[in-house]
């Protein structure tokens, strides 16, 4: 190579990446107004935690079918958590 000559270009590198795309959907829980109303009281109802456990439904979280404020004594959003 002489001082006046151009250097050769560097080799070109092409990278390929495969990406798996998934779609995430986040459900919005109903707001608890503290009024004692239950989000889904007309479709699933349990008289007490014993009944919910017997049905295999406990624990039930706020916003899920069967949740009722009378089953959540400490108002933490989870029935039968003791």
N, CA, C and O atoms as a Tinker XYZ file with bonds, in Angstrom:
   328  protein
     1  N      0.848000   -1.163000    0.000000    73     2
     2  CA     0.000000    0.000000    0.000000    64     1     3
     3  C      0.905000    1.242000    0.000000    63     2     4     5
     4  O      1.871000    1.332000    0.758000    81     3
     5  N      0.567000    2.165000   -0.852000    73     3     6
     6  CA     1.356000    3.382000   -0.961000    64     5     7
     7  C      0.676000    4.477000   -0.178000    63     6     8     9
     8  O     -0.518000    4.369000    0.101000    81     7
     9  N      1.381000    5.524000    0.189000    73     7    10
    10  CA     0.784000    6.594000    0.991000    64     9    11
    11  C     -0.401000    7.281000    0.312000    63    10    12    13
    12  O     -1.251000    7.824000    1.017000    81    11
    13  N     -0.502000    7.286000   -1.021000    73    11    14
    14  CA    -1.587000    7.955000   -1.729000    64    13    15
    15  C     -2.779000    7.039000   -1.986000    63    14    16    17
    16  O     -3.818000    7.518000   -2.439000    81    15
    17  N     -2.671000    5.775000   -1.719000    73    15    18
    18  CA    -3.773000    4.856000   -2.044000    64    17    19
    19  C     -4.827000    4.846000   -0.940000    63    18    20    21
    20  O     -4.539000    5.083000    0.233000    81    19
    21  N     -6.028000    4.570000   -1.353000    73    19    22
    22  CA    -7.170000    4.512000   -0.416000    64    21    23
    23  C     -7.155000    3.171000    0.312000    63    22    24    25
    24  O     -6.844000    2.148000   -0.298000    81    23
    25  N     -7.483000    3.154000    1.589000    73    23    26
    26  CA    -7.565000    1.865000    2.287000    64    25    27
    27  C     -8.798000    1.092000    1.796000    63    26    28    29
    28  O     -9.778000    1.676000    1.333000    81    27
    29  N     -8.716000   -0.200000    1.908000    73    27    30
    30  CA    -9.850000   -1.036000    1.503000    64    29    31
    31  C    -10.966000   -0.902000    2.535000    63    30    32    33
    32  O    -10.697000   -0.802000    3.732000    81    31
    33  N    -12.224000   -0.899000    2.074000    73    31    34
    34  CA   -13.333000   -0.789000    3.030000    64    33    35
    35  C    -13.398000   -2.020000    3.936000    63    34    36    37
    36  O    -13.000000   -3.119000    3.552000    81    35
    37  N    -13.897000   -1.808000    5.115000    73    35    38
    38  CA   -14.040000   -2.906000    6.076000    64    37    39
    39  C    -15.152000   -3.838000    5.603000    63    38    40    41
    40  O    -16.043000   -3.437000    4.855000    81    39
    41  N    -15.082000   -5.069000    6.048000    73    39    42
    42  CA   -16.098000   -6.055000    5.679000    64    41    43
    43  C    -17.443000   -5.655000    6.278000    63    42    44    45
    44  O    -17.498000   -5.128000    7.389000    81    43
    45  N    -18.523000   -5.904000    5.546000    73    43    46
    46  CA   -19.861000   -5.593000    6.018000    64    45    47
    47  C    -20.414000   -6.797000    6.767000    63    46    48    49
    48  O    -20.336000   -7.932000    6.297000    81    47
    49  N    -20.976000   -6.524000    7.946000    73    47    50
    50  CA   -21.559000   -7.586000    8.755000    64    49    51
    51  C    -23.055000   -7.350000    8.836000    63    50    52    53
    52  O    -23.499000   -6.257000    9.187000    81    51
    53  N    -23.823000   -8.364000    8.515000    73    51    54
    54  CA   -25.281000   -8.268000    8.608000    64    53    55
    55  C    -25.742000   -9.219000    9.696000    63    54    56    57
    56  O    -25.443000  -10.412000    9.649000    81    55
    57  N    -26.477000   -8.692000   10.688000    73    55    58
    58  CA   -26.993000   -9.517000   11.779000    64    57    59
    59  C    -28.501000   -9.629000   11.633000    63    58    60    61
    60  O    -29.177000   -8.656000   11.298000    81    59
    61  N    -29.016000  -10.807000   11.884000    73    59    62
    62  CA   -30.459000  -11.030000   11.849000    64    61    63
    63  C    -30.896000  -11.496000   13.220000    63    62    64    65
    64  O    -30.205000  -12.272000   13.881000    81    63
    65  N    -32.052000  -11.012000   13.638000    73    63    66
    66  CA   -32.581000  -11.391000   14.943000    64    65    67
    67  C    -34.035000  -11.794000   14.764000    63    66    68    69
    68  O    -34.802000  -11.099000   14.098000    81    67
    69  N    -34.413000  -12.920000   15.361000    73    67    70
    70  CA   -35.795000  -13.367000   15.331000    64    69    71
    71  C    -36.436000  -12.976000   16.645000    63    70    72    73
    72  O    -35.903000  -13.266000   17.717000    81    71
    73  N    -37.578000  -12.317000   16.562000    73    71    74
    74  CA   -38.270000  -11.837000   17.754000    64    73    75
    75  C    -39.653000  -12.462000   17.801000    63    74    76    77
    76  O    -40.382000  -12.441000   16.810000    81    75
    77  N    -40.016000  -13.019000   18.952000    73    75    78
    78  CA   -41.352000  -13.569000   19.146000    64    77    79
    79  C    -42.207000  -12.480000   19.801000    63    78    80    81
    80  O    -41.859000  -11.957000   20.859000    81    79
    81  N    -43.312000  -12.152000   19.165000    73    79    82
    82  CA   -44.174000  -11.089000   19.660000    64    81    83
    83  C    -45.380000  -11.707000   20.337000    63    82    84    85
    84  O    -46.056000  -12.567000   19.772000    81    83
    85  N    -45.642000  -11.258000   21.553000    73    83    86
    86  CA   -46.838000  -11.691000   22.267000    64    85    87
    87  C    -47.638000  -10.461000   22.639000    63    86    88    89
    88  O    -47.094000   -9.363000   22.755000    81    87
    89  N    -48.911000  -10.650000   22.821000    73    87    90
    90  CA   -49.787000   -9.549000   23.191000    64    89    91
    91  C    -50.211000   -9.742000   24.632000    63    90    92    93
    92  O    -50.698000  -10.812000   24.997000    81    91
    93  N    -50.034000   -8.728000   25.451000    73    91    94
    94  CA   -50.416000   -8.784000   26.849000    64    93    95
    95  C    -51.644000   -7.916000   27.068000    63    94    96    97
    96  O    -51.676000   -6.749000   26.677000    81    95
    97  N    -52.642000   -8.496000   27.693000    73    95    98
    98  CA   -53.862000   -7.763000   28.015000    64    97    99
    99  C    -54.015000   -7.764000   29.522000    63    98   100   101
   100  O    -53.977000   -8.824000   30.147000    81    99
   101  N    -54.187000   -6.606000   30.107000    73    99   102
   102  CA   -54.350000   -6.489000   31.542000    64   101   103
   103  C    -55.799000   -6.168000   31.857000    63   102   104   105
   104  O    -56.349000   -5.178000   31.375000    81   103
   105  N    -56.409000   -7.013000   32.668000    73   103   106
   106  CA   -57.799000   -6.787000   33.075000    64   105   107
   107  C    -57.834000   -5.735000   34.170000    63   106   108   109
   108  O    -56.974000   -5.712000   35.050000    81   107
   109  N    -58.810000   -4.886000   34.111000    73   107   110
   110  CA   -58.970000   -3.855000   35.125000    64   109   111
   111  C    -59.953000   -4.334000   36.185000    63   110   112   113
   112  O    -61.085000   -4.698000   35.867000    81   111
   113  N    -59.526000   -4.334000   37.437000    73   111   114
   114  CA   -60.405000   -4.721000   38.536000    64   113   115
   115  C    -61.402000   -3.602000   38.795000    63   114   116   117
   116  O    -61.093000   -2.425000   38.609000    81   115
   117  N    -62.584000   -3.973000   39.220000    73   115   118
   118  CA   -63.577000   -2.966000   39.555000    64   117   119
   119  C    -63.174000   -2.272000   40.848000    63   118   120   121
   120  O    -62.651000   -2.901000   41.768000    81   119
   121  N    -63.419000   -0.994000   40.904000    73   119   122
   122  CA   -63.057000   -0.218000   42.091000    64   121   123
   123  C    -63.968000   -0.589000   43.250000    63   122   124   125
   124  O    -65.176000   -0.751000   43.076000    81   123
   125  N    -63.381000   -0.722000   44.431000    73   123   126
   126  CA   -64.157000   -0.996000   45.630000    64   125   127
   127  C    -64.525000    0.341000   46.258000    63   126   128   129
   128  O    -63.656000    1.067000   46.741000    81   127
   129  N    -65.783000    0.655000   46.250000    73   127   130
   130  CA   -66.228000    1.932000   46.784000    64   129   131
   131  C    -66.419000    1.884000   48.284000    63   130   132   133
   132  O    -66.654000    2.915000   48.914000    81   131
   133  N    -66.319000    0.689000   48.870000    73   131   134
   134  CA   -66.502000    0.560000   50.306000    64   133   135
   135  C    -67.960000    0.598000   50.722000    63   134   136   137
   136  O    -68.266000    0.654000   51.913000    81   135
   137  N    -68.865000    0.568000   49.746000    73   135   138
   138  CA   -70.290000    0.654000   50.057000    64   137   139
   139  C    -70.877000   -0.686000   50.468000    63   138   140   141
   140  O    -72.038000   -0.772000   50.869000    81   139
   141  N    -70.052000   -1.743000   50.362000    73   139   142
   142  CA   -70.559000   -3.061000   50.715000    64   141   143
   143  C    -71.181000   -3.778000   49.537000    63   142   144   145
   144  O    -71.616000   -4.921000   49.674000    81   143
   145  N    -71.235000   -3.134000   48.383000    73   143   146
   146  CA   -71.791000   -3.799000   47.213000    64   145   147
   147  C    -70.758000   -4.759000   46.660000    63   146   148   149
   148  O    -69.556000   -4.527000   46.788000    81   147
   149  N    -71.217000   -5.824000   46.052000    73   147   150
   150  CA   -70.338000   -6.843000   45.532000    64   149   151
   151  C    -70.313000   -6.774000   44.020000    63   150   152   153
   152  O    -71.349000   -6.574000   43.386000    81   151
   153  N    -69.123000   -6.941000   43.434000    73   151   154
   154  CA   -68.930000   -6.757000   42.011000    64   153   155
   155  C    -69.766000   -7.716000   41.172000    63   154   156   157
   156  O    -70.297000   -7.315000   40.137000    81   155
   157  N    -69.893000   -8.961000   41.588000    73   155   158
   158  CA   -70.551000   -9.965000   40.763000    64   157   159
   159  C    -71.535000  -10.760000   41.609000    63   158   160   161
   160  O    -71.579000  -11.987000   41.515000    81   159
   161  N    -72.311000  -10.087000   42.421000    73   159   162
   162  CA   -73.141000  -10.759000   43.407000    64   161   163
   163  C    -74.309000  -11.523000   42.814000    63   162   164   165
   164  O    -74.827000  -12.429000   43.467000    81   163
   165  N    -74.755000  -11.194000   41.586000    73   163   166
   166  CA   -75.933000  -11.867000   41.071000    64   165   167
   167  C    -75.612000  -13.161000   40.325000    63   166   168   169
   168  O    -76.547000  -13.864000   39.941000    81   167
   169  N    -74.344000  -13.518000   40.097000    73   167   170
   170  CA   -74.057000  -14.754000   39.390000    64   169   171
   171  C    -73.515000  -15.857000   40.310000    63   170   172   173
   172  O    -73.905000  -17.016000   40.166000    81   171
   173  N    -72.643000  -15.524000   41.230000    73   171   174
   174  CA   -72.075000  -16.498000   42.152000    64   173   175
   175  C    -72.157000  -15.912000   43.550000    63   174   176   177
   176  O    -71.772000  -14.766000   43.777000    81   175
   177  N    -72.661000  -16.706000   44.483000    73   175   178
   178  CA   -72.822000  -16.202000   45.842000    64   177   179
   179  C    -72.492000  -17.302000   46.831000    63   178   180   181
   180  O    -72.912000  -18.448000   46.665000    81   179
   181  N    -71.732000  -16.947000   47.867000    73   179   182
   182  CA   -71.440000  -17.863000   48.965000    64   181   183
   183  C    -71.901000  -17.202000   50.254000    63   182   184   185
   184  O    -71.622000  -16.027000   50.493000    81   183
   185  N    -72.601000  -17.957000   51.075000    73   183   186
   186  CA   -73.119000  -17.425000   52.333000    64   185   187
   187  C    -71.988000  -17.124000   53.311000    63   186   188   189
   188  O    -72.058000  -16.161000   54.074000    81   187
   189  N    -70.939000  -17.962000   53.281000    73   187   190
   190  CA   -69.812000  -17.768000   54.189000    64   189   191
   191  C    -68.576000  -18.443000   53.607000    63   190   192   193
   192  O    -68.644000  -19.096000   52.566000    81   191
   193  N    -67.456000  -18.278000   54.284000    73   191   194
   194  CA   -66.201000  -18.843000   53.795000    64   193   195
   195  C    -66.216000  -20.368000   53.771000    63   194   196   197
   196  O    -65.581000  -20.982000   52.913000    81   195
   197  N    -66.931000  -20.978000   54.700000    73   195   198
   198  CA   -67.037000  -22.439000   54.721000    64   197   199
   199  C    -67.669000  -22.933000   53.431000    63   198   200   201
   200  O    -67.216000  -23.920000   52.851000    81   199
   201  N    -68.709000  -22.253000   52.983000    73   199   202
   202  CA   -69.378000  -22.622000   51.732000    64   201   203
   203  C    -68.447000  -22.418000   50.534000    63   202   204   205
   204  O    -68.418000  -23.252000   49.629000    81   203
   205  N    -67.695000  -21.334000   50.517000    73   203   206
   206  CA   -66.757000  -21.067000   49.425000    64   205   207
   207  C    -65.652000  -22.126000   49.384000    63   206   208   209
   208  O    -65.285000  -22.601000   48.309000    81   207
   209  N    -65.118000  -22.499000   50.564000    73   207   210
   210  CA   -64.090000  -23.549000   50.620000    64   209   211
   211  C    -64.651000  -24.874000   50.147000    63   210   212   213
   212  O    -63.985000  -25.597000   49.406000    81   211
   213  N    -65.872000  -25.207000   50.564000    73   211   214
   214  CA   -66.494000  -26.477000   50.167000    64   213   215
   215  C    -66.683000  -26.551000   48.655000    63   214   216   217
   216  O    -66.622000  -27.632000   48.069000    81   215
   217  N    -66.913000  -25.394000   48.022000    73   215   218
   218  CA   -67.082000  -25.347000   46.571000    64   217   219
   219  C    -65.742000  -25.321000   45.840000    63   218   220   221
   220  O    -65.699000  -25.359000   44.610000    81   219
   221  N    -64.641000  -25.254000   46.608000    73   219   222
   222  CA   -63.314000  -25.210000   46.012000    64   221   223
   223  C    -62.964000  -23.848000   45.443000    63   222   224   225
   224  O    -62.055000  -23.729000   44.622000    81   223
   225  N    -63.681000  -22.817000   45.875000    73   223   226
   226  CA   -63.488000  -21.483000   45.310000    64   225   227
   227  C    -62.575000  -20.586000   46.140000    63   226   228   229
   228  O    -62.105000  -19.567000   45.634000    81   227
   229  N    -62.313000  -20.929000   47.379000    73   227   230
   230  CA   -61.537000  -20.042000   48.249000    64   229   231
   231  C    -60.048000  -20.236000   47.991000    63   230   232   233
   232  O    -59.634000  -21.363000   47.718000    81   231
   233  N    -59.234000  -19.207000   48.064000    73   231   234
   234  CA   -59.600000  -17.816000   48.319000    64   233   235
   235  C    -60.139000  -17.142000   47.056000    63   234   236   237
   236  O    -59.810000  -17.542000   45.939000    81   235
   237  N    -60.951000  -16.138000   47.243000    73   235   238
   238  CA   -61.524000  -15.368000   46.142000    64   237   239
   239  C    -61.011000  -13.944000   46.285000    63   238   240   241
   240  O    -61.041000  -13.376000   47.377000    81   239
   241  N    -60.545000  -13.373000   45.197000    73   239   242
   242  CA   -60.013000  -12.013000   45.207000    64   241   243
   243  C    -61.072000  -11.022000   44.730000    63   242   244   245
   244  O    -61.944000  -11.357000   43.929000    81   243
   245  N    -60.976000   -9.795000   45.241000    73   243   246
   246  CA   -61.899000   -8.729000   44.854000    64   245   247
   247  C    -61.934000   -8.629000   43.333000    63   246   248   249
   248  O    -60.888000   -8.590000   42.685000    81   247
   249  N    -63.139000   -8.588000   42.764000    73   247   250
   250  CA   -63.313000   -8.508000   41.317000    64   249   251
   251  C    -63.583000   -9.862000   40.679000    63   250   252   253
   252  O    -64.052000   -9.921000   39.542000    81   251
   253  N    -63.299000  -10.947000   41.384000    73   251   254
   254  CA   -63.573000  -12.280000   40.859000    64   253   255
   255  C    -64.998000  -12.690000   41.201000    63   254   256   257
   256  O    -65.552000  -12.234000   42.201000    81   255
   257  N    -65.603000  -13.560000   40.366000    73   255   258
   258  CA   -66.952000  -14.049000   40.677000    64   257   259
   259  C    -66.979000  -14.722000   42.045000    63   258   260   261
   260  O    -66.104000  -15.525000   42.366000    81   259
   261  N    -67.978000  -14.394000   42.841000    73   259   262
   262  CA   -68.127000  -14.976000   44.165000    64   261   263
   263  C    -67.578000  -14.112000   45.276000    63   262   264   265
   264  O    -67.870000  -14.359000   46.446000    81   263
   265  N    -66.772000  -13.079000   44.935000    73   263   266
   266  CA   -66.249000  -12.196000   45.974000    64   265   267
   267  C    -67.410000  -11.412000   46.578000    63   266   268   269
   268  O    -68.286000  -10.929000   45.861000    81   267
   269  N    -67.406000  -11.294000   47.885000    73   267   270
   270  CA   -68.404000  -10.492000   48.583000    64   269   271
   271  C    -67.732000   -9.867000   49.797000    63   270   272   273
   272  O    -66.908000  -10.501000   50.456000    81   271
   273  N    -68.087000   -8.629000   50.085000    73   271   274
   274  CA   -67.435000   -7.920000   51.183000    64   273   275
   275  C    -67.654000   -8.604000   52.529000    63   274   276   277
   276  O    -66.819000   -8.482000   53.426000    81   275
   277  N    -68.780000   -9.329000   52.682000    73   275   278
   278  CA   -69.009000   -9.999000   53.963000    64   277   279
   279  C    -68.081000  -11.204000   54.163000    63   278   280   281
   280  O    -67.976000  -11.729000   55.272000    81   279
   281  N    -67.407000  -11.643000   53.090000    73   279   282
   282  CA   -66.429000  -12.726000   53.200000    64   281   283
   283  C    -65.014000  -12.199000   53.447000    63   282   284   285
   284  O    -64.097000  -12.977000   53.710000    81   283
   285  N    -64.840000  -10.889000   53.363000    73   283   286
   286  CA   -63.529000  -10.260000   53.487000    64   285   287
   287  C    -63.527000   -9.351000   54.715000    63   286   288   289
   288  O    -63.658000   -8.132000   54.599000    81   287
   289  N    -63.377000   -9.954000   55.883000    73   287   290
   290  CA   -63.493000   -9.204000   57.142000    64   289   291
   291  C    -62.464000   -8.092000   57.288000    63   290   292   293
   292  O    -62.783000   -7.029000   57.822000    81   291
   293  N    -61.230000   -8.314000   56.824000    73   291   294
   294  CA   -60.197000   -7.291000   57.002000    64   293   295
   295  C    -60.082000   -6.342000   55.798000    63   294   296   297
   296  O    -59.204000   -5.480000   55.772000    81   295
   297  N    -60.963000   -6.498000   54.808000    73   295   298
   298  CA   -61.057000   -5.624000   53.638000    64   297   299
   299  C    -59.725000   -5.485000   52.898000    63   298   300   301
   300  O    -59.361000   -4.399000   52.449000    81   299
   301  N    -58.997000   -6.619000   52.778000    73   299   302
   302  CA   -57.738000   -6.585000   52.041000    64   301   303
   303  C    -57.888000   -7.067000   50.606000    63   302   304   305
   304  O    -56.906000   -7.156000   49.869000    81   303
   305  N    -59.129000   -7.381000   50.207000    73   303   306
   306  CA   -59.366000   -7.805000   48.826000    64   305   307
   307  C    -59.282000   -9.295000   48.611000    63   306   308   309
   308  O    -59.406000   -9.764000   47.480000    81   307
   309  N    -59.073000  -10.057000   49.680000    73   307   310
   310  CA   -58.964000  -11.514000   49.567000    64   309   311
   311  C    -59.863000  -12.150000   50.621000    63   310   312   313
   312  O    -59.757000  -11.841000   51.808000    81   311
   313  N    -60.749000  -13.043000   50.178000    73   311   314
   314  CA   -61.584000  -13.756000   51.138000    64   313   315
   315  C    -60.827000  -14.973000   51.650000    63   314   316   317
   316  O    -59.963000  -15.505000   50.954000    81   315
   317  N    -61.136000  -15.400000   52.823000    73   315   318
   318  CA   -60.525000  -16.577000   53.421000    64   317   319
   319  C    -59.012000  -16.563000   53.272000    63   318   320   321
   320  O    -58.436000  -17.453000   52.647000    81   319
   321  N    -58.380000  -15.570000   53.838000    73   319   322
   322  CA   -56.925000  -15.524000   53.769000    64   321   323
   323  C    -56.267000  -15.830000   55.093000    63   322   324   325
   324  O    -55.081000  -15.561000   55.281000    81   323
   325  N    -57.025000  -16.387000   56.004000    73   323   326
   326  CA   -56.426000  -16.741000   57.291000    64   325   327
   327  C    -56.263000  -18.228000   57.418000    63   326   328
   328  O    -55.773000  -18.710000   58.439000    81   327
